[in-house]
Amino acid sequence: MKAVRLHGVQDLRVEEIAAPVAPGPEEVLVRVSMAGICGSDLHNFRTGAWISRAPSVAGHEFTGTVGAAGVGVSHVAAGDRVIVDSRVTCGSCRNCRAGLAQVCETMGFVGEAIDGGFAEAVLLPAENVIAAPPGVPDRHLALAEPLAVALHALDRLGVPDGAPLVVAGCGPIGGLVALLAARRGHGVHVIDRQAARAELVAGATGAAVAALDALPDARFAMDATGAPGVIRALAQGLLPGGAVGLVGIGHGALDLDPVLLVEKEMALVGCHAFGDELQRIGAVIAELGTALDPLIDAEIALDEVPAAYERHLAGEVAGLKTLIRCGS
């Protein structure tokens, strides 16, 4: 079968590999229909930050249909459409036992710790697949995982009803946070260094475009950039008594005087992956419906993935999410 595998830093190849074997106990064979390219895929490709095995079939945002289910699997069956939990967790560490699998002590992800979904088919632990809501198109189901990340971040931040929210970074997660927040009735203000991308998200969500050096009167912000300078500017520019959610993956140390946080009674809230949000995300996707379409940049074939990575890293992609057609 055809698959896209990461062999090392900046070494991504489209290859013919053996198709997965029949699923064993508590395993599911998924025939992948649609997958999404994530910013963390690009970060791993560019830096090798999370390469734990190579070569590995990339991709952790995907949907498909169960081709076969192994012994002991009862929650899905052959023919069921599914969404995928991207987390690979131990289930036994103190964090997993406390219901905090998103901070598992040995946390890994599909597409890194085990083969992912940039392929025609993939073999997964049964616990990593969830029945998809009926009637939802594949292009929307492929957004289930990033939507769960955005929902988890928004829930963690805990913005009061009706309070305005600043979203810095209009990539996929920032755009989805803005969309979900707008649906909750928050006045959303979006910031991005690419004016066209900020305008795209504003148009898709009803948000206003703002500037980092002239923040609106707001006490809460979500940083989806991971850039220390942006985080610092948000903490300095927001009104007191609020919080900044941190969901972006960046690099570099944060130079921020903690006295500022004390005097402004401001919290920094880390937001990693998702908890039980993926179990709820099917209903959210169904409700959002075509509101998700403006955030989809393009649909490409597996053969086009390496070139799409290069376009993303060069900043040559206008939209937020590139989807991959993996199978029929």
C-alpha positions in Angstrom: 0.0 0.0 0.0 1.0 3.6 -0.3 2.2 5.5 2.8 4.1 8.7 3.8 6.9 7.9 6.2 9.3 10.1 8.2 12.8 8.6 8.1 14.5 11.4 9.9 14.9 15.2 10.1 13.6 16.7 6.9 13.4 13.2 5.3 9.8 12.5 4.4 9.1 9.8 1.7 6.1 8.5 -0.2 6.6 4.7 -0.3 5.0 1.4 -1.1 5.0 -0.7 2.1 3.3 -3.9 3.2 -0.3 -3.5 4.2 -1.2 -4.1 7.9 -1.8 -7.6 8.9 -5.2 -8.7 10.3 -5.8 -7.1 13.7 -4.9 -9.0 16.9 -6.8 -9.0 20.1 -8.0 -5.4 21.1 -6.8 -4.1 17.7 -8.6 -2.5 14.8 -7.7 -2.2 11.2 -8.7 1.2 9.8 -8.9 2.0 6.1 -8.0 5.7 6.1 -10.2 8.0 4.0 -9.0 11.5 5.0 -6.1 12.9 7.1 -4.9 16.4 8.1 -1.5 17.9 8.2 -0.8 19.4 11.7 1.7 22.0 12.8 3.3 19.4 15.1 3.8 17.2 12.0 5.8 20.0 10.4 7.7 20.7 13.6 8.7 17.1 13.9 9.8 17.0 10.3 11.8 20.2 10.6 13.4 19.6 14.0 13.1 15.8 14.8 11.8 16.8 18.2 9.6 13.8 18.7 11.3 11.2 16.4 11.2 8.1 18.7 11.3 5.5 15.9 12.1 5.6 12.2 10.8 5.1 9.6 7.3 5.8 10.9 4.1 6.4 9.0 3.3 10.0 9.8 -0.1 11.6 10.7 -2.2 11.7 13.8 -5.3 13.6 12.5 -7.4 11.2 10.4 -10.6 9.3 9.9 -11.6 6.2 8.1 -13.7 3.0 8.2 -13.1 -0.1 10.2 -11.8 -2.9 7.9 -11.7 -5.5 10.6 -11.8 -5.7 14.4 -9.9 -8.1 16.6 -11.0 -10.3 19.4 -12.3 -8.4 22.4 -13.4 -5.3 20.4 -17.1 -4.5 20.9 -17.5 -0.8 20.6 -16.8 -0.7 16.8 -17.2 -3.3 14.0 -16.2 -3.7 10.4 -17.9 -1.0 8.3 -18.1 1.6 11.1 -16.7 5.0 10.4 -14.4 6.2 13.1 -12.4 9.1 14.5 -9.0 8.5 16.1 -7.6 9.3 19.5 -4.0 10.5 18.7 -2.6 9.8 22.2 -0.6 6.7 23.0 -0.6 6.4 26.7 0.4 3.8 29.3 -2.9 3.8 31.3 -1.0 2.9 34.5 1.1 5.8 35.5 -0.1 8.1 38.3 -1.4 10.7 35.8 -3.3 8.2 33.8 -4.8 6.7 36.9 -5.9 10.2 37.9 -7.8 10.7 34.6 -5.1 12.9 33.2 -4.0 10.8 30.2 -3.1 13.9 28.3 -0.1 14.3 30.6 0.8 10.6 30.7 4.4 10.1 32.0 5.3 8.2 28.8 3.0 10.1 26.4 3.5 9.5 22.7 1.3 10.0 19.7 0.0 8.0 16.7 2.3 8.8 13.8 5.3 8.8 16.1 5.1 6.1 18.8 3.2 3.9 16.4 2.4 4.2 12.7 -0.1 6.9 11.8 -2.7 7.7 9.2 -0.8 9.1 6.2 -1.5 5.8 4.5 -4.2 3.7 2.9 -4.6 1.7 6.1 -3.3 1.5 9.7 -3.5 -0.9 12.6 -4.5 0.8 15.8 -5.2 -0.2 19.4 -9.0 -0.5 19.8 -9.0 2.1 22.5 -7.8 4.7 20.0 -10.9 4.6 17.8 -14.3 6.1 18.5 -17.4 5.6 16.4 -18.0 8.7 14.3 -21.4 10.6 14.2 -23.5 9.5 11.3 -23.9 11.8 8.3 -20.8 13.9 8.8 -18.5 14.1 5.8 -15.0 12.8 6.0 -13.4 16.3 5.5 -15.1 17.3 8.8 -14.3 14.1 10.7 -10.6 14.6 9.8 -10.8 17.7 12.0 -12.0 15.8 15.1 -8.5 15.7 16.8 -7.6 19.4 16.4 -11.1 20.4 17.4 -10.7 18.3 20.6 -7.4 20.1 21.2 -9.1 23.5 20.7 -12.1 22.5 22.9 -9.8 21.3 25.7 -7.8 24.5 25.6 -10.9 26.7 25.7 -12.3 24.7 28.6 -9.0 24.9 30.5 -8.9 28.7 30.1 -12.3 29.0 31.6 -13.4 32.3 30.0 -16.5 33.6 31.8 -19.8 33.7 29.8 -19.9 36.6 27.4 -16.3 37.8 28.2 -14.1 38.8 25.2 -11.3 36.6 24.2 -8.1 37.4 22.2 -6.7 34.6 20.1 -3.1 35.0 19.0 -2.1 32.8 16.1 -4.5 32.0 13.3 -3.2 28.5 12.4 -5.5 25.5 12.7 -5.8 25.4 16.5 -6.1 29.2 16.9 -8.8 29.3 14.1 -10.7 26.4 15.7 -10.5 28.1 19.2 -11.9 31.3 17.6 -14.7 29.4 16.0 -15.7 27.5 19.1 -15.4 30.7 21.3 -17.6 32.7 18.9 -20.2 29.9 19.0 -20.2 30.3 22.8 -21.0 33.9 22.5 -17.6 35.4 23.3 -16.5 38.5 21.5 -13.4 37.2 19.7 -10.4 39.2 18.5 -7.8 37.5 16.4 -4.1 38.4 15.9 -1.7 37.0 13.3 1.5 38.3 11.7 -0.1 37.3 8.3 -2.9 39.7 7.7 -4.6 37.5 5.1 -4.8 34.6 7.6 -6.2 36.8 10.3 -8.8 38.1 7.9 -9.7 34.6 6.8 -10.3 33.5 10.4 -12.2 36.7 11.2 -14.4 36.1 8.2 -15.0 32.5 9.1 -15.8 33.1 12.7 -17.2 36.6 12.9 -14.2 37.7 15.0 -12.5 41.1 14.8 -8.9 41.6 13.7 -6.7 43.1 16.4 -3.0 43.9 16.9 -0.6 42.7 19.5 0.6 46.2 20.3 -3.0 47.5 20.7 -5.0 44.8 22.5 -8.7 45.3 23.0 -10.1 45.6 26.5 -10.0 41.9 27.5 -8.8 39.8 30.4 -8.4 36.5 28.6 -6.3 35.3 25.7 -5.3 32.1 24.0 -1.8 31.9 22.6 -1.6 29.5 19.7 1.8 30.6 18.5 4.2 29.3 21.2 6.3 32.4 20.6 7.7 33.8 23.9 7.5 37.4 22.7 3.8 37.0 21.9 3.0 35.4 25.3 4.9 38.2 27.1 3.0 40.9 25.1 -0.3 39.3 25.9 0.5 39.1 29.6 1.5 42.7 29.6 -1.3 44.0 27.5 -4.4 42.2 28.9 -6.5 43.7 31.7 -5.9 42.3 35.2 -7.7 39.4 36.7 -7.6 37.0 33.7 -5.4 34.4 32.2 -3.4 33.5 29.1 -3.9 29.9 27.7 -0.8 28.3 26.2 -1.6 25.9 23.4 1.0 26.7 20.8 4.2 24.6 20.4 7.2 27.0 19.9 10.7 27.3 21.2 12.8 29.6 23.4 12.6 30.7 27.0 9.9 33.0 28.3 11.3 36.2 29.7 8.5 37.4 32.0 8.7 39.0 35.4 6.6 36.9 37.7 5.8 40.1 39.7 3.7 41.1 36.7 1.5 38.0 37.2 1.2 38.7 40.9 0.2 42.3 40.6 -2.2 41.6 37.8 -3.6 38.5 39.4 -3.0 36.8 36.0 -2.6 33.0 35.4 -0.7 31.2 32.7 -2.6 28.1 31.8 -0.9 25.2 30.0 -3.2 23.2 27.6 -1.8 19.9 26.3 -3.7 17.7 23.8 -7.1 16.8 25.2 -8.8 14.8 27.9 -12.4 13.5 27.4 -13.1 16.1 24.8 -12.7 13.7 21.9 -15.6 11.6 23.3 -17.8 14.8 23.0 -16.4 16.1 19.7 -18.7 14.2 17.4 -21.7 16.2 18.4 -19.6 19.4 18.1 -18.5 18.6 14.5 -22.1 17.8 13.6 -23.3 21.1 15.0 -20.6 23.1 13.3 -21.2 21.5 9.9 -20.3 23.8 7.0 -18.8 26.4 9.3 -15.6 24.3 9.2 -15.3 24.5 5.4 -13.7 28.0 5.2 -10.8 26.7 7.4 -9.9 24.0 4.9 -7.2 25.1 2.5 -7.0 22.2 0.1 -7.4 18.4 -0.4 -4.4 16.6 -1.8 -3.3 13.1 -2.6 -0.7 11.1 -0.6 1.9 11.7 -3.4 1.6 15.4 -2.8 2.3 15.4 1.0 6.1 16.2 0.9 5.5 19.2 -1.4 2.7 20.3 0.9 5.1 20.2 3.9 7.5 22.4 2.0 4.7 24.9 1.1 3.6 25.1 4.7 7.1 25.7 6.1 7.7 28.4 3.4 4.5 30.1 4.5 2.9 29.6 1.0 -0.4 28.2 2.3 -3.3 30.6 2.4 -5.8 28.5 4.4 -5.5 26.8 7.7 -5.8 23.0 7.1 -4.6 20.9 4.3 -6.4 17.5 4.1 -5.1 14.4 2.4 -7.2 11.9 0.5 -5.7 8.6 1.6 -8.1 6.0 0.2 -11.3 5.6 -1.8 
